[in-house]
Amino acid sequence: MTAPGSTAGNSAASRDKAFVLHPYTNLDVHETQGPMIIERGEGVRVFDDGGKDYIEGMASLWCVSLGWGEERLVQAATKQMRQLSSYHIFGHKSHEPGIDLAERLIGLAPVPMSKVFFANSGSEANDTAIKLIWYYNNALGRPEKKKILSRQRAYHGVTVATASLTGLPNNHRDFDLPIARIIHGDCPHHYRNALEGESEEAFATRLAEQLEALILAEGPDTIAAMFAEPIMGAGGVVVPPATYFAKIQPVLKKYDILLVADEVICGFGRTGSFWGSQTMGMQPDILTCAKQLSSGYLPISAVMVSDAVYRACVDESRKIGTFGHGYTYSAHPVAAAVALETLKIYEERDIVGHVRAVAPAFQNRLKALAEHPLVGEARGTGLIGAVELVADKATKAPFDPVGRAGALVNGLSQENGLIVRAMGDSIALCPPLVISEAEIHETFDRLTKALDAAVPVLR
Ligand code: PLP
């Protein structure tokens, strides 16, 4: 690993500090600390520039489902590069990789969907969904029905509109966000937000009642849609309470509010069903996905829309002319070919079956950490989970300042050869879906060592 603070003249680390503006990084700390340089990957592991191996407990950023070095994806990209390395689908043009992928996704959708729009990232997919929703309501002659509901601690991206949907303070502070017409409702986190003694079901009932009260206060005719991750990821891996979506969906239906399932993390087997919507009982009108769509090998995302949404957009386009939205790389043929091959591999290797087979080991080890002296809650489903570190288990009091304990365990995990992600004081795990049971045990052995090492520092 590159020595922190290394300034060796022309080293990669010093050139990094000289030239790279890092996303989601403390820029001030980075100027002295410098980067950790990852050189290669193999299976569920990555290796730094000193040759040290790490289990990638986050599958990079919740995306490398098939692990590193999947030769079939290399071949799919190479073949498509040779045949048609780049092309667009604007103005009635098309190509087979894009067509095949759209057809495949519609076939896999958790509820009947009509069309697929392609973009390059989760943020772009969600940004597109917002624009489609506004376009749809203009088509229906409802110019006032434009507000979008999101939730505290939601993560939907970083564009101006999707960072506004994101319900995390750092995504708004000093970026002059959120924009108008975005409303953040309650976070469905039972451990933090339920009343003393309130069951999951009673909490879900209360959340649905509070959602209805919010809609009535804002005016139902002004609210167009609600975005929801089936399980919140970057907000700290929040699994909603039992019956949550069963209770909030009728409220949305009652006021003709569309539901957008943000499947950017949960899609493609992560939760033990093909879609998080299936695990959580969501029936979305629009579904966005990215990341594991291509096993993170190339940037590609998709927005699936119901026929009702699509038809209204066609009506609007009939009025206006061209549907004025699209990215240069929408349905990029090489990214589409890699995504198609990824979906084929998921089917051939029964990736959902594999997740179901190994998830009990993952969840048992995760939930056992609830007994650790630093852990207030261990939560998760399928192959995603988090432990929340607390200063006092009895009162659930957080560490002060929030984030210090998370950063410490993050660093200690790395020392122990495990990459995790600290979100505040929640430590997330979201390994490649191909992880074996033995690798799951190795992951938790390393995390437990890190937690144990943190005890004397924090207590
Ligand atoms: N939606 C969810 C649920 C995500 O977790 C993310 C990224 O982590 C996004 C959207 C944004 O995706 P991207 O970083 O590809 O723009």
Boltz pocket constraint, residues with backbone or C-beta under 6 A from the ligand:
constraints:
  - pocket:
      binder: B
      contacts: [[A, 61], [A, 62], [A, 120], [A, 121], [A, 122], [A, 123], [A, 124], [A, 126], [A, 155], [A, 156], [A, 157], [A, 158], [A, 229], [A, 233], [A, 234], [A, 262], [A, 263], [A, 264], [A, 265], [A, 290]]
      max_distance: 6.0
